[in-house]
Amino acid sequence: MTMIRLKRADDKPQPQDGYRILVDSLWPRGLSQTDARVNEWLKDAAPSAQLRSWLRHEPTEWEDFRRRYLGELRNKAEVAEHLRSILDDHSTVTLVYGGRGKRHNVAEILKEYIQTAL
């Protein structure tokens, strides 16, 4: 079973991160590609622009955002297949996200999706 870790984009990469995937649709501000040291930028796994703009980072809307984003993920068969292949090939995968929230971020929801749907 693959270990799935979460890490903010501005946290220093570590060898134990394994395969690092940036899961945001926008590149994190102020972070060079060299410093990020991601193996892959999987923009297609990110929430749609419409859903991101709907959220407006209001904590009261987080649960509804989570439900809607999980719904989007269920309709992205190509993303699911790609994630399955990554999980099959790596013992540790780190989902890298640009947001500031440690609890409310898209990587947390994507991890939930991977653990329950894949």
C-alpha positions as CSV (number, residue, x, y, z in Angstrom):
1,M,0.0,0.0,0.0
2,T,1.3,3.4,-1.0
3,M,1.8,6.0,1.8
4,I,0.2,9.3,0.8
5,R,1.6,12.4,2.4
6,L,0.6,16.1,2.2
7,K,3.0,19.0,2.1
8,R,2.7,22.7,1.4
9,A,4.6,23.8,-1.6
10,D,6.8,26.2,0.4
11,D,7.8,23.4,2.8
12,K,11.3,22.0,2.1
13,P,11.3,18.8,0.0
14,Q,12.7,15.8,1.9
15,P,13.9,12.4,0.5
16,Q,11.1,10.7,2.4
17,D,8.5,12.6,0.3
18,G,8.9,10.0,-2.4
19,Y,7.1,11.0,-5.7
20,R,6.0,14.6,-5.4
21,I,2.9,15.8,-7.3
22,L,1.8,19.4,-7.3
23,V,-2.1,19.2,-7.3
24,D,-3.1,22.8,-7.8
25,S,-4.1,24.3,-11.1
26,L,-1.9,27.4,-10.6
27,W,1.8,27.4,-9.8
28,P,2.4,28.6,-6.2
29,R,3.6,32.3,-6.2
30,G,7.2,32.9,-5.4
31,L,8.3,29.3,-5.8
32,S,10.7,28.3,-8.5
33,Q,10.4,24.9,-10.2
34,T,13.9,24.1,-8.9
35,D,12.9,24.8,-5.3
36,A,9.6,22.9,-5.6
37,R,11.3,19.7,-6.8
38,V,8.0,18.2,-7.9
39,N,8.1,15.1,-10.1
40,E,4.8,16.1,-11.8
41,W,2.3,18.9,-11.9
42,L,-1.1,17.2,-12.2
43,K,-3.3,20.2,-13.0
44,D,-6.2,18.0,-14.1
45,A,-6.6,16.7,-10.5
46,A,-7.3,20.3,-9.3
47,P,-10.8,21.6,-8.8
48,S,-12.3,23.5,-11.8
49,A,-11.8,27.2,-12.0
50,Q,-15.5,27.7,-11.4
51,L,-15.4,25.7,-8.2
52,R,-12.3,27.4,-6.9
53,S,-13.8,30.8,-7.5
54,W,-17.1,29.7,-5.9
55,L,-15.3,28.8,-2.6
56,R,-13.8,32.2,-1.9
57,H,-12.0,30.5,1.0
58,E,-15.0,30.8,3.3
59,P,-14.7,28.1,6.0
60,T,-18.5,27.8,6.2
61,E,-18.5,26.6,2.6
62,W,-15.8,24.1,3.0
63,E,-18.0,21.0,3.4
64,D,-20.0,21.9,0.3
65,F,-16.8,22.6,-1.6
66,R,-15.5,19.2,-0.6
67,R,-18.6,17.4,-1.8
68,R,-18.5,19.3,-5.1
69,Y,-14.8,18.6,-5.7
70,L,-15.2,14.9,-4.9
71,G,-18.0,14.9,-7.5
72,E,-15.7,16.5,-10.1
73,L,-13.0,13.9,-9.3
74,R,-15.4,11.0,-9.9
75,N,-16.0,12.3,-13.4
76,K,-12.2,12.4,-14.3
77,A,-11.5,8.8,-15.3
78,E,-8.2,9.7,-16.9
79,V,-7.0,11.3,-13.7
80,A,-8.0,8.3,-11.7
81,E,-6.1,6.0,-14.1
82,H,-3.1,8.1,-13.9
83,L,-3.2,8.3,-10.1
84,R,-3.6,4.5,-10.0
85,S,-0.4,4.0,-12.1
86,I,1.5,6.4,-9.9
87,L,0.4,4.6,-6.7
88,D,1.3,1.2,-8.3
89,D,4.8,2.5,-9.1
90,H,5.7,4.3,-5.8
91,S,5.7,3.4,-2.2
92,T,5.4,7.0,-1.0
93,V,3.5,9.8,-2.8
94,T,3.4,13.4,-1.5
95,L,0.6,15.6,-2.7
96,V,2.0,19.1,-2.8
97,Y,-0.4,22.1,-2.5
98,G,0.0,25.8,-2.6
99,G,-2.7,26.9,-0.2
100,R,-2.1,28.1,3.3
101,G,-4.5,25.9,5.1
102,K,-3.2,22.8,6.7
103,R,-6.8,21.3,7.1
104,H,-8.7,23.0,4.3
105,N,-6.8,22.4,1.1
106,V,-7.4,20.4,-2.1
107,A,-4.7,17.9,-1.3
108,E,-6.6,16.8,1.7
109,I,-9.7,16.1,-0.4
110,L,-7.7,14.4,-3.1
111,K,-6.1,12.1,-0.6
112,E,-9.5,11.2,0.7
113,Y,-10.6,10.5,-2.9
114,I,-7.5,8.3,-3.5
115,Q,-8.0,6.3,-0.3
116,T,-11.8,5.7,-0.8
117,A,-12.3,5.6,-4.6
118,L,-9.1,4.1,-6.0
